[in-house]
Amino acid sequence: MMDPTLARPRLRVHTRLVLYTTLILVVGGTLAIYASEFLLFDGASSAGRWMTAFFHSVTARTAGFNTVDMGGIGPVTIHLLVFLMLVGGSPGGTAGGIRTTVFAVATLHLWNQLRGLDHIALFRRRLPSGTGARALGILVLVMAWLFVNFAVLRQLQPGTPDTALVFELVSAFATVGLSLNLSPELTTGAKLVIVLNMFVGRLGLFTLATTFMPLARKPLHSHPQEDVLLV
């Protein structure tokens, strides 16, 4: 009989989810950026095209360094970088964004809802009830926050292209630091909006929302249940 002390240690579901999601984002981002920047667009490269694509696939979710002029990248690449910045890093790290686990769990929850399943199973483990709905709720909350802030920036910067404003806003909220050379051209009010998003993104929008939200009192009774048509 095998000694239990010699059994191979098992990684937690959280660790596996972070590793798999990060691998998919890095590899998928590298391939997508290479195609958008060097096949669909004649973009600049530094240390080779593949290295440039790989570097920006990683840095868009972490440090925010750049090796080429961001003002000269292709339009499709801009949208890809916005997506990668929005996802961001993983919980426990210094990177911003909605976090890889939130994105993965929200995607799995939506996929299960489309298939009619009421729970999420990962790596032969079942996630607690409500985890998927909470992840999807965080995603909706972030998108609503960014939508409102984009509307404010649109009024403060009427002559700036929408794509550049979205890139600047998401970069600030995800605490990435990339810019399409727009920061010096922003008005004082627009810069304050960007600073606010850097602060909120660093602390976490969900954390701030729950901090200022009053705690719900436990109901003394329950109401009869009735269904509502959603689709």
C-alpha positions in Angstrom: 0.0 0.0 0.0 1.3 3.4 -1.0 2.5 5.7 1.8 0.2 8.8 2.0 3.2 11.0 2.7 4.7 10.1 -0.7 1.6 11.0 -2.6 2.0 13.8 -5.2 0.8 17.1 -3.8 -2.4 18.4 -5.6 -2.6 22.0 -6.8 -5.7 23.9 -5.6 -8.4 24.6 -8.1 -7.6 28.3 -7.7 -4.0 27.7 -8.7 -4.9 25.6 -11.6 -7.5 28.1 -12.9 -4.9 30.9 -12.7 -2.3 28.9 -14.5 -4.5 27.7 -17.3 -6.2 31.1 -17.8 -2.9 32.9 -17.8 -1.4 30.4 -20.3 -4.5 30.8 -22.6 -4.3 34.6 -22.4 -0.5 34.8 -23.0 -0.5 32.3 -25.9 -3.8 33.5 -27.4 -2.8 37.2 -27.0 0.6 36.6 -28.7 -1.0 34.9 -31.7 -3.8 37.5 -32.0 -1.4 40.5 -31.7 1.0 39.0 -34.2 -1.8 38.5 -36.7 -3.4 41.9 -36.1 -0.1 43.9 -36.0 2.0 42.1 -38.6 -0.4 40.3 -41.0 -3.3 42.8 -41.1 -1.1 45.9 -40.4 2.5 46.9 -41.1 3.4 47.5 -37.5 6.8 48.2 -36.0 8.7 45.6 -34.1 11.5 45.4 -31.6 13.7 42.3 -31.2 11.6 40.5 -33.8 7.9 40.3 -34.6 7.2 37.3 -32.4 9.0 38.8 -29.5 7.1 42.1 -29.9 3.8 40.3 -30.0 4.7 38.1 -27.0 6.0 41.1 -25.0 2.9 43.2 -25.4 0.6 40.2 -24.7 2.2 39.9 -21.3 2.8 43.6 -20.5 -0.7 44.6 -21.3 -1.8 42.6 -18.3 1.0 43.5 -15.9 3.6 46.2 -16.0 2.6 48.4 -19.0 6.0 48.8 -20.5 6.2 49.2 -24.3 9.0 48.6 -26.8 7.4 50.3 -29.8 5.5 53.6 -30.2 2.0 52.8 -29.0 0.6 55.7 -31.1 1.5 53.8 -34.2 -0.1 50.4 -33.5 -2.9 49.0 -35.6 -6.6 49.5 -34.9 -7.3 45.8 -34.2 -4.3 45.6 -31.9 -5.7 48.5 -29.9 -8.9 46.5 -29.2 -6.9 43.4 -28.3 -4.8 45.3 -25.8 -7.9 46.8 -24.3 -9.3 43.3 -23.7 -6.1 42.1 -22.2 -5.8 45.1 -20.0 -9.4 44.7 -18.8 -8.8 41.1 -17.8 -5.6 42.1 -16.0 -3.6 39.8 -13.6 -4.5 37.4 -10.9 -5.7 37.8 -7.3 -2.9 38.4 -4.8 -0.7 40.2 -7.3 0.0 43.8 -8.0 -1.6 43.8 -11.5 -5.0 45.4 -12.0 -8.0 44.6 -14.1 -11.0 42.4 -13.2 -8.6 39.5 -12.5 -8.1 36.3 -14.4 -10.3 34.2 -12.0 -13.2 36.6 -12.4 -13.0 36.5 -16.1 -12.7 32.7 -16.2 -15.4 32.0 -13.7 -17.8 34.5 -15.3 -17.3 32.9 -18.7 -17.8 29.4 -17.3 -21.0 30.5 -15.4 -22.4 32.1 -18.6 -21.6 28.9 -20.6 -23.3 26.7 -18.0 -26.3 29.0 -18.0 -26.6 28.6 -21.7 -26.5 24.8 -21.3 -28.9 24.8 -18.4 -26.5 23.8 -15.7 -26.8 25.4 -12.2 -23.2 24.8 -10.9 -19.6 25.1 -12.0 -17.3 22.0 -11.9 -13.5 22.5 -12.3 -10.8 19.8 -12.1 -13.2 17.4 -10.5 -14.2 19.9 -7.9 -17.5 21.9 -7.5 -17.3 25.6 -6.9 -19.5 27.0 -4.1 -23.0 28.1 -5.0 -23.1 31.8 -6.0 -19.4 32.1 -7.1 -20.3 32.3 -10.8 -23.1 34.8 -10.2 -20.7 36.9 -8.1 -18.0 36.8 -10.8 -20.5 37.8 -13.5 -21.8 40.6 -11.2 -18.3 42.0 -10.8 -17.9 42.0 -14.6 -21.2 43.8 -15.0 -20.3 46.4 -12.3 -16.9 47.1 -14.0 -18.5 47.5 -17.4 -21.1 49.9 -16.0 -18.4 52.0 -14.2 -16.3 52.2 -17.4 -19.4 53.1 -19.5 -20.2 56.1 -17.2 -16.6 57.2 -17.1 -16.3 57.0 -20.9 -19.4 59.1 -21.2 -17.8 61.8 -19.0 -14.5 61.6 -20.9 -16.5 62.0 -24.2 -17.9 65.3 -22.9 -14.6 66.5 -21.7 -12.7 65.5 -24.8 -15.1 66.1 -27.7 -12.5 66.0 -30.5 -10.7 62.8 -29.4 -11.4 59.5 -31.1 -13.5 57.1 -29.1 -11.0 54.3 -29.4 -8.2 56.4 -27.9 -10.4 57.4 -25.0 -11.4 53.8 -24.3 -7.8 52.7 -24.4 -6.7 55.5 -22.0 -9.6 54.8 -19.6 -9.1 51.0 -19.5 -5.3 51.4 -19.1 -5.9 53.7 -16.1 -8.5 51.5 -14.5 -6.4 48.4 -14.9 -3.3 50.3 -13.6 -1.3 49.3 -16.7 0.1 52.6 -17.8 0.0 52.2 -21.6 -1.1 55.2 -23.6 -1.6 56.0 -27.3 0.3 59.3 -26.6 -3.0 60.9 -25.5 -2.2 61.8 -21.9 -0.5 65.2 -22.6 -3.5 66.3 -24.7 -6.1 65.6 -22.0 -7.9 68.5 -20.4 -7.6 69.0 -16.6 -11.0 67.5 -16.1 -10.2 64.4 -18.2 -6.9 64.0 -16.3 -8.9 64.0 -13.0 -11.2 61.2 -14.4 -8.1 59.2 -15.4 -6.6 59.7 -11.9 -9.9 58.6 -10.3 -9.9 55.4 -12.3 -6.3 54.7 -11.4 -7.3 55.0 -7.7 -10.4 52.9 -8.0 -8.7 50.3 -10.1 -5.9 50.0 -7.6 -8.2 49.5 -4.6 -10.8 47.4 -6.5 -14.2 48.6 -7.6 -16.0 45.7 -5.9 -14.1 46.4 -2.7 -15.1 50.1 -2.8 -18.7 49.3 -3.6 -19.1 46.8 -0.7 -17.3 49.2 1.7 -19.8 52.0 1.2 -22.8 49.8 0.7 -24.9 49.3 3.9 -25.1 45.8 5.2 -28.5 44.1 4.5 -30.5 43.0 7.5 -31.4 39.4 7.8 -35.1 39.1 7.0 -37.3 37.8 9.7 -39.5 35.9 7.2 -39.4 34.7 3.6 -41.7 35.6 0.8 -43.4 33.2 -1.6 -41.4 32.3 -4.6 -42.5 33.2 -8.1 -40.5 32.9 -11.4 -39.9 35.8 -13.9 -39.4 35.4 -17.7 -35.9 36.5 -18.8 -35.8 35.2 -22.4 
